[in-house]
Amino acid sequence: MELNPVISMLGRRLRLAVIGGGPGSFIGAIHRHAARLDDRYELVSGVLSSNPDRARKAGGEIGLASDRIYSNALEMLDAEASRSDGADVIAIMTPNDTHYEYAIASLERGFDVICDKPMTNTLENAEKLHQKVQDSGLVFCLTHNYTGYPMVRQAKAMVEDGQLGTIRLVQVEYVQGIKADENDPDPSGALPWRYDPERGGPSLVMGDIGTHAHNLVRFITGLKVAKVAAEVGSIVPGRLVHDFAGALLRFENGARGNFWITQAAAGVENCLRIRVSGTEGSLEWMQEFPQTLTFKPLHGPSQNRTPNGPGTLPLAARSCRVVAGHPGGFLEGFANIYTDAAEAIAARRSGKKANSLAHHFPNSLDGLMGVRFVYSVVESSDANGKWVKC
């Protein structure tokens, strides 16, 4: 990694405030660790729970000053906006139905924003939020963290370099088994937010992992999905939320694709896999073995590319922290998103220029395209697999 450009531009780290991610949250700890890994941010404030007692306790446990621990997000935003040493950036890691409210409120107060996916629950709100980002000129980063893996960035750079020729075929899958047990039905009574369509969105599986798969395709290929013919539903009998989706894809350049996701594949842990085929060769990458990108040229033997190994392109090399042959993983990929966003934010605030390689983090347009894809898949499924524009 390069020397700290944030401190070079601002003379200090960015001041970060968090909304959500308190006790019991897996992703909250990941966000906070990712923010600190490359020393671009200082965590100064937060509202980690809507319960005041839990918020105070959780804030104290992560080292926040007592006067900067809040139990209400809007109260925190107002308080931090009024301080001379207030937060620069707001990180949002709350249930899906609050992303829009908190992101809009943060932008209105002049904060740059880092937000967990999906960007919003509704297409209308996604369009409004994207327009708000464009009008504000502020930085909005969406944490589709798999785009932070060095070999995913290597794949993108190879496509942009023309090494695959014209893209013709794309296959992507995201397969988990966390909801495969038929003896563990969806909870009854007071539902956790993920099981509530009002809070979790129109499709649990699409919002949770489908948006990741879709974003990975767009990131690597640079192509827009033009149409989908899809089926979405539940594999486990009696389940009220979606745990499966499959779709045929047509891309804007005429390429074809297959997309399938599930959280009901017994025994599978976290298998995100993609194959991209062009006129000159194919690339294959699998999240469970993230150190290897396989390149299969049309005329020549199969090749394995690794971080900092032979043939590593600048976009991938920027994301490697250790020397060749040493592994990086989920947290490091997540941190690359935070690090790139930090450089873009510091450049905006200082009036200086960021490294062009820092501008590949997912943004509000990616968020809008992801929500639009979710709605198109659901619409197609409701129409018995009819081709639907994205």
Buried (B, 14 or more C-beta within 10 A) or exposed (E): BEEBBBBEBBEEBBBBBBBBBBEEBEBBBBBBEBBBBBBBBBBBBBBBBBEEEBBBBBBEEBEBEEEBBBBBBBEBBBBBBEEEEBBBBBBBBBBBBBBBBBBBBBBEBEBBBBBBBBBBBBBEBBBBBBEBBEEBEBBBBBBBBBBBBBBBBBBBBBBBEEBBBEBBBBBBBBBBBBBBEEEEEBEEEEBEEBBBBEBBBBBBBBBBBBBBBBBBBBBBBEBEBBBBBBBBBBBBEEBEBBBBBBBBBBBEEEBEBBBBBBBBBEEBEEBBBBBBBBEBBBBBBBBEEBBBBBBBBEEEEEEEBBBBBEBBBEBBBBBBBEEEEEEBEBBBBBBBBBBBBBBBBBBBBBEEEBBEBBBBBBBBBBBBBBBBBBBBBBBBBEEEBEBBEB
